[in-house]
Amino acid sequence: MAVETASLPSSRKTEKSFFARLVGTRRRRDTVEGYLFIMPVVLGLLFFTIGPMLASFYISFTKYPILRSPEWIGLRNYVNMFTKEPNFWQSVKVTLLYAITAVPLGILGAFLLALLLNQRIKGMSFFRTSFYIPTIVPAVASAVLWGWLLNPDYGLINAILKGVGLPTSRFLGEPNSALASLVLMSLWSVGGGMVIYLAGLQGIPETFYEAAKIDGANSRQLFRFITVPLMTPTLFFGLVMGLIGAFQYFTEAFILTQGGPLFSTYFYSLMVYERAFRFTQMGMATAMAWVLLLVVLSLTLLVFRSSALWVFYETEVK
């Protein structure tokens, strides 16, 4: 009896050691499997994102005409960009004007459209789908379509204006109206933002509206003190994404205007493309791209810092 009692702790210790080794083996296996699962993403990030970014950063300090090896020239590309590049400041001006006008109009248009489509009316899903469809149309196809609509000679829009007795316009053919035409074209794809704002509107608890109505709030007060404050996080997201997209605007201007007429639609991204693939100045083009990255990053950080003043989160404790 004494022998059995003495051997009991030893068997428990052996059993505990066995389970510890089993748990350790399973943890190591889970760790290896986890690394194997994330390896494609990590390798893709290293080879297709971080690697090219580091290479472009080096190229921005070189003279690289593509057909010859890069030649180190230091900061000359950055200095020449601001001092000797003939259309640099014009491209900055065009891009800023587009961002200042297209981003607020896009946010406002998508938000108002979401408010209209947030009604509980039969057949509303059809209208939501109809307004979203232009978003999935490829950018090139959309640009070609708008090129036909805005054609000054046989375009549909001028035909309608002429039919109702209104003056026609040359739209993309005039320096004074070309950029405004591109801004109006950007409203064609507000359906993407509309879906996001619609989700935000439907995420507002109905109890807030019911409590405010009991207190005597009217529709205008409900919109001002409940809808808008609780939608500010979604509007903040739309502002950040809109700014990033506006500073990279390229496809429509490249297809329809090539930067004209008289450089009135010469966007910054179009200038980077021309320096890289038309004039084969890859060093200058990558330097311009890095400047664009720093500008977009700075503006994004500024918007994030300002969000504390106007973005309200439901979970915040005041």
Stockholm file with secondary structure:
# STOCKHOLM 1.0

chainA/1-318         MAVETASLPSSRKTEKSFFARLVGTRRRRDTVEGYLFIMPVVLGLLFFTIGPMLASFYISFTKYPILRSPEWIGLRNYVNMFTKEPNFWQSVKVTLLYAITAVPLGILGAFLLALLLNQRIKGMSFFRTSFYIPTIVPAVASAVLWGWLLNPDYGLINAILKGVGLPTSRFLGEPNSALASLVLMSLWSVGGGMVIYLAGLQGIPETFYEAAKIDGANSRQLFRFITVPLMTPTLFFGLVMGLIGAFQYFTEAFILTQGGPLFSTYFYSLMVYERAFRFTQMGMATAMAWVLLLVVLSLTLLVFRSSALWVFYETEVK
#=GR chainA/1-318 SS CHHHHHHHHHHHHHHHHHHHHHHHHHHHHHHHHHHHHHHHHHHHHIIIIIHHHHHHHHHTTEECCSSSCCEECTTHHHHHHHHTCTTHHHHHHHHHHHHHHHHHHHHHHHHHHHHHTTSCCTTHHHHHHHHHHHHHSCHHHHHHHHHHHTCTTTCHHHHHHHHTTCCCCCGGGSHHHHHHHHHHHHGGGTHHHHHHHHHHHHTSCHHHHHHHHHTTCCHHHHIIIIIHHHHHHHHHHHHHHHHHHHHTCCHHHHHHTTTCSTTTTCCHHHHHHIIIIISCCHHHHHHHHHHHHHHHHHHHHHHHHHHHHHCCCTTCCC
#=GC SS_cons         CHHHHHHHHHHHHHHHHHHHHHHHHHHHHHHHHHHHHHHHHHHHHIIIIIHHHHHHHHHTTEECCSSSCCEECTTHHHHHHHHTCTTHHHHHHHHHHHHHHHHHHHHHHHHHHHHHTTSCCTTHHHHHHHHHHHHHSCHHHHHHHHHHHTCTTTCHHHHHHHHTTCCCCCGGGSHHHHHHHHHHHHGGGTHHHHHHHHHHHHTSCHHHHHHHHHTTCCHHHHIIIIIHHHHHHHHHHHHHHHHHHHHTCCHHHHHHTTTCSTTTTCCHHHHHHIIIIISCCHHHHHHHHHHHHHHHHHHHHHHHHHHHHHCCCTTCCC
//
